[in-house]
Amino acid sequence: MYSMVLNKINSSTVKFFPTLGLPDFRTYPYLRNMNFSSKLLEDAVAEFAKLPGVGQKTALRLVLHMLNQDVQDVERFSKAISKLRNEIQFCHVCLNISDHPVCQICASPKRDHSLICVVEDTRDVMAIENTNQYNGVYHVLGGLISPMDGIGPSDLEVDSLVERLKGNEVQEIIFALSATMEGDTTLFYLHKRLKNFEITISTIARGIAFGGELEYVDEITLGRSIATRVPYINSLSK
């Protein structure tokens, strides 16, 4: 397949990845054969195509959709993106995305500030908030430890978490991290950093999703579910 593609492309158009020495198929006119009638259209499509999960065809569809909208709607869209990039802030307390120096969650007197839920990023905060089952506050790490990606503990907001625990207000930390190799590595490191504090350290339960069939559950999840089994009476809804 590789040789067939190369035979259909003029060698003068071939570009290579600088590190691997492999052809960059994104530059091939054979695989990138859109002919734009406008340079403005081409530039807009190129910008939309930079978004994750958006290819050229999807980008073109989005751009054409924008062209069919009222000028006011497009300007409002552009203004919202520009304000997002220029005015967004990170909470000085929990590092969550916020419109103000301190986010609404950290500023609320109705939240339990003795309980901190540690998460990877703001998407996890949103997911937990949508459950309406948690009334504490958060701490956003900004990622997970991943040596393969060159991300170490110093790249995460660990020191700021330790500083928050030096007061006497916090009584419990909940680790709500992904059940992945990176998540477990981060959890292990955080436990070592925090174990000397006189607080309760817990992690969210991991097991079989509601409505899940056992035959489709992976071995690790099933094994953890058995190892962390609880009395049946505890599983009943209160």
C-alpha atoms as one frame of an Amber mdcrd trajectory, in Angstrom:
protein
   0.000   0.000   0.000   2.852   2.336   0.901   4.566   1.820  -2.503   1.256
   2.301  -4.358   0.789   5.686  -2.751   4.340   6.757  -3.524   3.964   5.772
  -7.173   1.002   8.113  -7.544   2.798  11.107  -6.067   5.417  13.222  -7.729
   8.618  12.845  -5.746   9.153  16.608  -5.719   6.099  17.050  -3.488   7.205
  14.569  -0.837   8.035  15.985   2.591   9.379  13.993   5.493   8.883  13.970
   9.218  12.183  15.406  10.492  12.628  12.887  13.297  11.538   9.630  11.700
  12.404  10.248   8.078   8.892   9.158   7.053   6.833  10.907   4.388   4.288
  13.414   5.722   1.131  12.235   3.989  -0.675  15.425   5.017   1.303  17.321
   2.336   0.476  14.941  -0.516  -1.848  16.460  -3.150  -3.101  12.889  -3.798
  -4.446  12.610  -0.256  -5.233  16.275   0.189  -7.036  17.131  -3.013  -9.432
  19.896  -1.989  -9.556  22.703  -4.521 -10.744  25.896  -2.849 -12.355  28.693
  -4.809 -11.300  31.229  -2.185  -8.147  31.762  -0.176 -10.308  33.055   2.694
 -12.272  29.819   2.649  -9.093  27.748   2.570  -7.595  29.637   5.513 -10.770
  29.226   7.583 -10.899  25.495   6.839  -7.234  25.140   7.781  -7.902  26.754
  11.182 -10.958  24.606  11.938  -9.024  21.502  10.899  -6.555  22.167  13.727
  -9.244  21.251  16.267  -8.956  17.736  17.745 -10.987  15.148  15.870 -11.804
  17.531  13.005 -10.629  16.630   9.521 -10.703  18.735   6.379 -14.168  17.609
   5.289 -15.678  18.294   8.691 -13.844  21.619   8.839 -15.244  22.580   5.445
 -18.760  21.678   6.563 -18.374  23.833   9.676 -17.030  26.789   7.710 -19.845
  26.604   5.162 -22.316  26.458   8.027 -20.806  29.627   9.464 -21.148  31.337
   6.080 -24.865  30.568   6.086 -25.381  32.215   9.476 -26.234  35.853  10.123
 -23.292  38.195  10.445 -24.297  38.945  14.039 -24.222  35.244  14.939 -20.758
  34.777  13.449 -19.448  37.862  15.205 -20.924  36.638  18.491 -19.219  33.267
  17.977 -15.897  34.935  17.185 -16.198  37.254  20.184 -16.970  34.348  22.537
 -13.855  32.455  21.407 -11.691  35.559  21.665 -12.957  36.399  25.174 -12.483
  32.794  26.250  -8.838  32.846  25.244  -8.021  36.313  26.549 -10.093  36.570
  29.721 -10.258  33.045  31.139  -8.656  32.595  34.544  -7.654  29.740  36.809
  -8.919  29.678  40.369  -6.142  30.652  42.783  -7.343  27.982  45.213  -8.247
  24.860  43.239  -6.798  25.692  39.770 -10.135  25.060  38.060 -11.121  27.182
  35.061 -12.955  30.267  36.271 -14.205  33.715  35.313 -12.817  35.161  38.538
  -9.670  34.806  40.672 -11.609  32.437  42.951 -14.146  30.093  41.357 -17.776
  29.849  42.466 -17.208  26.482  44.139 -14.316  27.652  46.311 -16.092  30.925
  47.120 -19.331  29.250  48.173 -19.918  29.058  51.958 -22.329  26.181  51.330
 -19.538  23.841  50.208 -17.692  21.566  52.621 -14.159  22.984  52.556 -12.856
  20.188  54.776 -13.306  17.767  51.868 -11.116  18.021  48.749 -11.622  15.927
  45.629  -8.446  15.665  43.535  -9.077  15.410  39.787  -7.085  15.522  36.567
  -8.746  18.469  34.808 -11.861  20.640  34.661 -13.809  18.000  32.703 -13.691
  15.760  35.760 -14.989  18.592  37.930 -17.939  19.012  35.579 -18.627  15.262
  35.539 -18.687  15.025  39.344 -20.761  18.187  39.706 -23.348  16.714  37.330
 -23.939  13.835  39.754 -25.223  16.224  42.454 -23.717  13.812  45.003 -20.671
  15.801  46.097 -20.641  18.951  48.201 -16.923  19.417  48.857 -14.334  21.394
  46.936 -11.784  20.359  44.313  -8.130  20.459  43.401  -7.230  20.238  39.706
  -3.838  18.645  39.017  -3.701  19.719  35.395  -2.738  16.253  34.141  -1.403
  12.863  35.200   2.112  11.537  35.654   3.165   9.973  32.356   6.879   9.269
  31.847   6.213   8.209  28.249   4.906  11.713  27.527   7.579  13.433  29.588
   5.121  14.508  32.296   6.488  14.255  35.821   5.250  15.290  39.276   6.815
  18.735  38.897   4.537  19.385  35.910   1.420  18.906  38.034  -0.174  21.070
  40.731   1.030  18.848  43.566   2.898  21.422  45.637  -0.156  23.682  45.729
  -2.191  20.733  47.021   0.333  20.137  49.785   0.125  23.822  50.742  -3.646
  23.553  51.076  -3.234  20.710  53.560  -0.910  22.616  55.882  -3.883  24.287
  57.533  -6.216  22.448  59.885  -9.329  22.853  57.765  -8.971  19.806  55.470
 -10.054  16.486  56.964 -10.321  14.224  53.913  -8.842  13.901  50.435 -10.655
  11.946  47.724  -8.648  10.817  44.713 -10.924  10.806  41.659  -8.419   9.827
  38.977  -8.794   7.674  35.887  -8.342   3.920  36.293  -5.347   3.877  33.952
  -1.636   3.265  34.335  -1.070   7.031  34.472  -3.880   7.491  36.975  -2.586
   4.750  39.271   0.966   6.101  39.043  -0.241   9.568  40.004  -2.363   8.173
  42.825   0.601   6.213  44.226   2.835   9.291  44.127   0.233  11.533  45.764
  -0.359   9.006  48.528   3.363   9.009  49.342   3.394  12.827  49.448   0.294
  13.133  51.623   0.430  10.106  53.923   2.104  12.031  56.766  -0.768  14.491
  57.062  -3.392  13.693  59.677  -6.214  13.402  57.180  -8.332  10.649  55.678
  -7.141   9.626  52.201  -9.665   7.786  50.043 -10.294   7.023  46.396 -13.458
   6.617  44.373 -14.820   3.074  44.078 -13.940   1.137  40.945 -16.083  -1.647
  39.674 -18.696  -2.794  37.198 -20.933  -0.128  35.731 -24.653  -0.320  36.465
 -26.327  -2.494  33.844 -23.023  -3.993  32.712 -22.788  -7.654  31.674 -19.995
  -9.609  33.359 -18.903 -11.282  30.136 -18.045  -7.895  28.631 -16.124  -6.547
  31.645 -12.331  -6.547  31.368 -10.307  -8.699  33.757  -8.774  -5.828  35.716
 -12.112  -4.179  36.453 -13.720  -7.488  37.378 -10.789  -8.432  39.592 -10.933
  -5.101  41.418 -14.662  -5.465  41.900 -14.161  -8.814  43.605 -11.183  -7.649
  45.682 -13.018  -4.531  46.902 -16.351  -6.261  47.504 -18.640  -4.788  50.175
 -21.429  -6.269  52.331 -24.663  -6.481  50.382 -26.471  -4.281  52.886 -24.041
  -1.459  52.036 -24.967  -1.647  48.368 -28.639  -0.977  49.004 -29.913   2.492
  48.262 -30.670   4.535  51.331
